[in-house]
Every structure is written in C-alpha cells, then in structure tokens.
Amino acid sequence: MADWGKISSRGNVEDRRSMGPAVVGGISITGVILYMLVNYLTNGQVNIPLDELESIPVDQQQSQNTEIFDGEDDYEVFASTVLGSNNDMWVNILKNENKSYTPPKLVLFREATESGCGTATSQIGPHYCTLDHTIYLDETFFDKLVDQYGAKGGDVAEAYIISHEVGHHAQSELGITDVVMEKMQQNGNDANELSVKLELQADCFSGLWANSIRDIGVLSPGEISEAMDAAATVGDDRIQEKANGRINPENWTHGSSEQRVFWFTKGYESGSLSSCDTFNQY
C-alpha cells in the first residue's frame, strides 16, 4: 500500500453513501461527456443524438443502502488525499499557463445519486460531470474491475482512476473540453476519435499526478504497476472482448489497453504538460 500519510493536502469530498439511491427520470443531458459514456458502455451500438440524450433511469425497486457511513471513514480520507494532491499539482500547472484553477468536488455514493448531468449510477462507473464540476464515484466499481475484468486492484489503481477524472476537470479548466465538444458537434464522424484522444490525455494527466508525488516517497516503483494494470483493464479492446468476444476499433471511445498504458506512462515519466498533447502526438 502506498504511503498516503506523506500527503497533507485534502480535497472537497461529499459523502452520500448513506443516502438511498436517487430516482431521477426524464432529465435532459446537455453535458456531452455522458454521451461518450453511454457510447462507451454500449460499445457504440446505441446511437443517441446529443440533443436528445437523457439520464439513465434508475430502477425504482432498488433496495435501500443499509450501510451506515457516520463521520469520515478511511476511504473518504483516501479519496480526499488523492484529490487534494491532484489539486496541488494542477494549481501549479495552470499558474504556469497564466490560468487559475478551481478545484472540483468528489461525491461518494452507492447505486445512484443526482448530479448536474442527470443521474449518476454505479453502472456508468466513475465519471466527471462538466456541468457541476464534480466527480462521481461509487467505490464498489473497483470490486467489479477485479471480479469481472481481472484487474489486480489496489489503492494505487484506484488513485489512478480518480486522477483520470480530475484530469477531465483540468481539461475543462484549460479550455480543451469546449474545443473538443465543438469539433464533435461540427463533425459527428470524428466523435469517437476525438473522444479517444480526450480520454488518453486524461490518462496522461493521471501520469503527471503520479510523477508529482514520486519524489516524496508516496509510491514505490512496484506500486506504479497497479496503475498501469488498471489502465490496461479499462482499455476498450479488453472490455469489448470480455463483453462480446470480439474487438471493433471503430467503436472505441477511450482507447486500447496498450494506448492507455502508453499515455499514462508518458505522463509519469515526463512530468510535463506538453508531453500530454494527444491531439497532435496521437
């Protein structure tokens, strides 16, 4: 396990895990990030126009969450620490770009909860909503990665995924997301390719985060392999093969296992924002 005690920074974490699953239906989604998530989860088989996308409905018969989270537990401290260390890095990076950085919020939930983009569900997995600048995370997702997709798991793997979502927030802060979404709307044929580049850049940004805490002894070289394994596990090719028994690169929205590991590693080894230009170095 990484030595997270060497990081003193904390991020803004809201714990909704003791709340029952939210039921929110018929809410129009203008946040195009959820379009990419739906496309990703259905392997590109569902063609939903951006202006008609609605939140994913939640089964009203879902059982209520019986776990009680009273006060700050170990996972909330962990998530807050990872978020805080990411924020420290991005404050410095954006300062060098003559930009200010507004930290995101991270919401911990179980099953489903309301978000600025509609309904955040466990089925979607960890994701960032551009409309409320918030990351939504049901940490039981990581159990699914291990049990269903064969990931090794571990705290560093989870930190990689949290940092990837912070990377999407940084893309928004840098103005990258707006440019990409405009290009997607102008030419829908390029949407998947642009989505892959956006996701791979977030992987590279996650590598920048790992680099930023390397010198203070939080992570050992062996623990970095946990992050690389997680990156490989969530590659489009591996998920498609697991789900359908076949691989279709035309439907990729996040990149292959090899690509995701490559870009995380590039960010980790370089520690340079310029090295994460997936749009011109792809």
LUMNUDREN-744914 format. One record per residue (C-alpha): residue number from 1; residue in one letter; y negated, x, z negated. Coordinates in nm, 2 decimals. Layout:
<nodes>
     i   aa       yy       xx       zz
   NUM    a        Y        X        Z
...
</nodes>
This chain:
<nodes>
     i   aa       yy       xx       zz
     1    m     0.00     0.00     0.00
     2    a    -0.35     0.12     0.09
     3    d    -0.58     0.22    -0.20
     4    w    -0.83    -0.06    -0.17
     5    g    -0.98     0.02    -0.50
     6    k    -1.17     0.30    -0.33
     7    i    -1.39     0.04    -0.16
     8    s    -1.66    -0.12    -0.38
     9    s    -1.82    -0.35    -0.12
    10    r    -1.74    -0.72    -0.12
    11    g    -1.78    -0.98     0.15
    12    n    -1.85    -1.35     0.12
    13    v    -1.52    -1.53     0.08
    14    e    -1.49    -1.91     0.02
    15    d    -1.15    -2.02    -0.12
    16    r    -1.04    -2.37    -0.01
    17    r    -0.67    -2.31    -0.06
    18    s    -0.65    -2.57    -0.35
    19    m    -0.81    -2.84    -0.13
    20    g    -0.58    -3.08     0.06
    21    p    -0.56    -3.04     0.44
    22    a    -0.87    -3.18     0.61
    23    v    -0.82    -3.46     0.87
    24    v    -1.09    -3.44     1.13
    25    g    -1.04    -3.61     1.46
    26    g    -1.23    -3.65     1.79
    27    i    -1.49    -3.38     1.72
    28    s    -1.62    -3.23     2.04
    29    i    -1.59    -2.85     2.05
    30    t    -1.87    -2.66     2.22
    31    g    -1.75    -2.32     2.08
    32    v    -1.57    -2.18     2.38
    33    i    -1.37    -1.94     2.15
    34    l    -1.14    -2.24     2.07
    35    y    -1.09    -2.29     2.44
    36    m    -0.94    -1.95     2.46
    37    l    -0.73    -2.01     2.15
    38    v    -0.58    -2.32     2.30
    39    n    -0.52    -2.15     2.63
    40    y    -0.35    -1.86     2.44
    41    l    -0.13    -2.08     2.22
    42    t    -0.01    -2.28     2.52
    43    n     0.04    -1.98     2.74
    44    g    -0.21    -2.11     2.99
    45    q    -0.01    -2.42     3.06
    46    v    -0.28    -2.66     2.93
    47    n    -0.59    -2.68     3.15
    48    i    -0.87    -2.82     2.93
    49    p    -1.23    -2.83     3.07
    50    l    -1.47    -2.66     2.83
    51    d    -1.69    -2.96     2.81
    52    e    -1.40    -3.19     2.72
    53    l    -1.23    -2.97     2.46
    54    e    -1.18    -3.15     2.13
    55    s    -1.05    -3.03     1.80
    56    i    -0.67    -3.01     1.75
    57    p    -0.57    -3.32     1.55
    58    v    -0.40    -3.28     1.21
    59    d    -0.10    -3.49     1.11
    60    q    -0.23    -3.73     0.85
    61    q     0.11    -3.74     0.69
    62    q     0.09    -3.37     0.60
    63    s     0.18    -3.30     0.23
    64    q    -0.09    -3.21     0.00
    65    n    -0.11    -2.85    -0.11
    66    t     0.04    -2.83    -0.45
    67    e    -0.06    -2.47    -0.52
    68    i    -0.35    -2.41    -0.76
    69    f    -0.60    -2.14    -0.70
    70    d    -0.82    -2.12    -1.00
    71    g    -1.05    -1.82    -1.00
    72    e    -1.04    -1.51    -0.79
    73    d    -0.68    -1.40    -0.72
    74    d    -0.55    -1.07    -0.57
    75    y    -0.56    -1.20    -0.21
    76    e    -0.92    -1.32    -0.24
    77    v    -1.02    -0.98    -0.37
    78    f    -0.83    -0.81    -0.09
    79    a    -0.99    -1.02     0.18
    80    s    -1.33    -0.98     0.03
    81    t    -1.28    -0.60     0.01
    82    v    -1.18    -0.58     0.38
    83    l    -1.47    -0.80     0.48
    84    g    -1.71    -0.60     0.27
    85    s    -1.61    -0.27     0.42
    86    n    -1.64    -0.41     0.77
    87    n    -1.99    -0.53     0.69
    88    d    -2.09    -0.19     0.57
    89    m    -1.98    -0.04     0.89
    90    w    -2.15    -0.30     1.11
    91    v    -2.48    -0.28     0.93
    92    n    -2.49     0.09     1.02
    93    i    -2.38     0.05     1.38
    94    l    -2.63    -0.23     1.45
    95    k    -2.90    -0.03     1.28
    96    n    -2.84     0.24     1.54
    97    e    -2.87    -0.02     1.81
    98    n    -3.20    -0.14     1.66
    99    k    -3.05    -0.47     1.57
   100    s    -3.00    -0.65     1.24
   101    y    -2.66    -0.76     1.11
   102    t    -2.59    -1.09     0.93
   103    p    -2.25    -1.08     0.76
   104    p    -2.01    -1.35     0.83
   105    k    -1.83    -1.57     0.58
   106    l    -1.45    -1.58     0.55
   107    v    -1.28    -1.91     0.45
   108    l    -0.93    -1.90     0.30
   109    f    -0.74    -2.23     0.35
   110    r    -0.40    -2.39     0.37
   111    e    -0.28    -2.61     0.66
   112    a    -0.62    -2.73     0.78
   113    t    -0.99    -2.74     0.70
   114    e    -1.31    -2.84     0.85
   115    s    -1.51    -2.58     1.05
   116    g    -1.82    -2.57     1.26
   117    c    -1.59    -2.57     1.56
   118    g    -1.40    -2.88     1.45
   119    t    -1.07    -2.85     1.27
   120    a    -0.93    -2.51     1.17
   121    t    -0.55    -2.53     1.15
   122    s    -0.27    -2.29     1.05
   123    q    -0.12    -2.33     1.39
   124    i    -0.43    -2.17     1.55
   125    g    -0.40    -1.87     1.33
   126    p    -0.68    -1.65     1.21
   127    h    -0.99    -1.71     1.42
   128    y    -1.37    -1.68     1.42
   129    c    -1.60    -1.98     1.49
   130    t    -1.92    -1.88     1.67
   131    l    -2.10    -2.20     1.57
   132    d    -2.09    -2.14     1.19
   133    h    -2.04    -1.76     1.20
   134    t    -1.72    -1.80     0.98
   135    i    -1.37    -1.65     0.99
   136    y    -1.09    -1.90     0.90
   137    l    -0.77    -1.76     0.76
   138    d    -0.45    -1.91     0.62
   139    e    -0.28    -1.60     0.50
   140    t     0.07    -1.76     0.53
   141    f     0.01    -1.68     0.90
   142    f     0.12    -1.33     0.82
   143    d     0.46    -1.45     0.70
   144    k     0.51    -1.62     1.04
   145    l     0.44    -1.29     1.21
   146    v     0.71    -1.12     1.01
   147    d     0.97    -1.41     1.01
   148    q     0.93    -1.54     1.37
   149    y     0.79    -1.24     1.56
   150    g     0.95    -0.95     1.39
   151    a     0.63    -0.77     1.26
   152    k     0.67    -0.52     0.98
   153    g     0.38    -0.68     0.79
   154    g     0.19    -0.51     0.51
   155    d    -0.16    -0.51     0.38
   156    v    -0.30    -0.28     0.65
   157    a    -0.16    -0.51     0.92
   158    e    -0.34    -0.80     0.76
   159    a    -0.66    -0.59     0.73
   160    y    -0.64    -0.51     1.10
   161    i    -0.63    -0.88     1.19
   162    i    -0.92    -0.97     0.95
   163    s    -1.12    -0.68     1.10
   164    h    -1.04    -0.80     1.45
   165    e    -1.20    -1.13     1.36
   166    v    -1.50    -0.96     1.21
   167    g    -1.52    -0.78     1.55
   168    h    -1.57    -1.11     1.72
   169    h    -1.86    -1.18     1.48
   170    a    -2.00    -0.84     1.58
   171    q    -1.97    -0.93     1.94
   172    s    -2.18    -1.23     1.87
   173    e    -2.44    -1.03     1.68
   174    l    -2.46    -0.77     1.97
   175    g    -2.50    -1.05     2.23
   176    i    -2.17    -0.97     2.40
   177    t    -2.02    -1.31     2.34
   178    d    -2.30    -1.50     2.50
   179    v    -2.29    -1.28     2.82
   180    v    -1.91    -1.32     2.85
   181    m    -1.92    -1.70     2.80
   182    e    -2.19    -1.74     3.06
   183    k    -1.97    -1.54     3.31
   184    m    -1.67    -1.76     3.22
   185    q    -1.87    -2.07     3.29
   186    q    -2.00    -1.93     3.62
   187    n    -1.66    -1.84     3.75
   188    g    -1.36    -2.00     3.58
   189    n    -1.12    -1.79     3.78
   190    d    -1.23    -1.48     3.58
   191    a    -1.20    -1.66     3.24
   192    n    -0.86    -1.51     3.14
   193    e    -0.95    -1.16     3.24
   194    l    -1.28    -1.18     3.05
   195    s    -1.10    -1.32     2.75
   196    v    -0.86    -1.03     2.75
   197    k    -1.15    -0.78     2.77
   198    l    -1.32    -0.96     2.48
   199    e    -1.01    -0.96     2.27
   200    l    -0.93    -0.59     2.34
   201    q    -1.28    -0.50     2.24
   202    a    -1.23    -0.67     1.91
   203    d    -0.91    -0.47     1.87
   204    c    -1.11    -0.15     1.94
   205    f    -1.37    -0.27     1.68
   206    s    -1.09    -0.31     1.43
   207    g    -1.00     0.05     1.51
   208    l    -1.36     0.15     1.44
   209    w    -1.33    -0.01     1.09
   210    a    -1.01     0.19     1.02
   211    n    -1.19     0.51     1.12
   212    s    -1.48     0.42     0.89
   213    i    -1.27     0.42     0.58
   214    r    -1.04     0.71     0.68
   215    d    -1.23     0.99     0.51
   216    i    -1.24     0.82     0.17
   217    g    -0.87     0.81     0.15
   218    v    -0.80     0.44     0.16
   219    l    -0.54     0.46     0.44
   220    s    -0.26     0.72     0.49
   221    p    -0.16     0.82     0.84
   222    g     0.17     0.62     0.79
   223    e    -0.02     0.31     0.70
   224    i    -0.21     0.31     1.02
   225    s     0.12     0.24     1.19
   226    e     0.12    -0.11     1.02
   227    a    -0.19    -0.20     1.21
   228    m    -0.05    -0.07     1.54
   229    d     0.27    -0.27     1.48
   230    a     0.06    -0.59     1.42
   231    a    -0.14    -0.52     1.73
   232    a     0.18    -0.49     1.93
   233    t     0.33    -0.80     1.77
   234    v     0.04    -1.03     1.88
   235    g     0.04    -0.90     2.24
   236    d     0.06    -1.18     2.50
   237    d     0.37    -1.03     2.67
   238    r     0.57    -1.03     2.34
   239    i     0.46    -1.38     2.24
   240    q     0.53    -1.52     2.59
   241    e     0.87    -1.36     2.60
   242    k     0.95    -1.49     2.25
   243    a     0.84    -1.84     2.33
   244    n     0.95    -1.88     2.69
   245    g     1.18    -1.59     2.77
   246    r     0.95    -1.47     3.05
   247    i     0.62    -1.29     3.09
   248    n     0.33    -1.41     3.30
   249    p     0.03    -1.17     3.30
   250    e    -0.18    -1.42     3.49
   251    n    -0.19    -1.64     3.17
   252    w    -0.28    -1.36     2.93
   253    t    -0.59    -1.41     2.72
   254    h    -0.55    -1.14     2.46
   255    g    -0.38    -0.85     2.64
   256    s    -0.04    -0.70     2.63
   257    s     0.11    -0.52     2.33
   258    e     0.05    -0.19     2.50
   259    q    -0.31    -0.27     2.57
   260    r    -0.38    -0.39     2.22
   261    v    -0.23    -0.08     2.06
   262    f    -0.42     0.14     2.30
   263    w    -0.76    -0.01     2.23
   264    f    -0.71    -0.02     1.85
   265    t    -0.61     0.35     1.86
   266    k    -0.90     0.44     2.08
   267    g    -1.14     0.29     1.83
   268    y    -0.96     0.45     1.54
   269    e    -0.96     0.80     1.70
   270    s    -1.31     0.80     1.84
   271    g    -1.51     0.61     1.57
   272    s    -1.77     0.55     1.85
   273    l    -1.90     0.21     1.96
   274    s    -1.94     0.34     2.32
   275    s    -1.57     0.40     2.34
   276    c    -1.50     0.03     2.30
   277    d    -1.66    -0.08     2.63
   278    t    -1.35    -0.27     2.76
   279    f    -1.56    -0.43     3.03
   280    n    -1.63    -0.11     3.21
   281    q    -1.33     0.10     3.09
   282    y    -1.06    -0.16     3.12
</nodes>
